[in-house]
Amino acid sequence: MSDEDTATYTRWFKALADPMRIRLLNLLAVERRAMAVGEIVEHLPIGQSTVSHHLKVLAEVRFVLPEPRGTSTRYAVNERCLERFPAAVRAIMGLEAGRA
């Protein structure tokens, strides 16, 4: 595994190390649509600023993609994660060679 892949996978797992980020990502995946921060707050037991912080972390590793709409931004799951993340796990476990 290359140093670049190792660094990428480390960032991904750090982003997923918070249980609330897992719940937030799951919410967006289950809803199957882009959601505004206010909508997300209605589903999770945390405030708007905390949701915004978690979305920022998830967006930095591209698990979620911001979609600007007028004066607000909606967030959706990055569909490429569905392909890349499982491949990363396989690479970490030595089950396949190459980049995820």
Secondary structure, DSSP 4 states (H G I P E B T S, - for coil): --HHHHHHHHHHHHHT-SHHHHHHHHHHHHHTS-EEHHHHHHHSSS-HHHHHHHHHHHHHTTSEEEEEETTEEEEEE-TTHHHHHHHHHHHHTTSS-S--
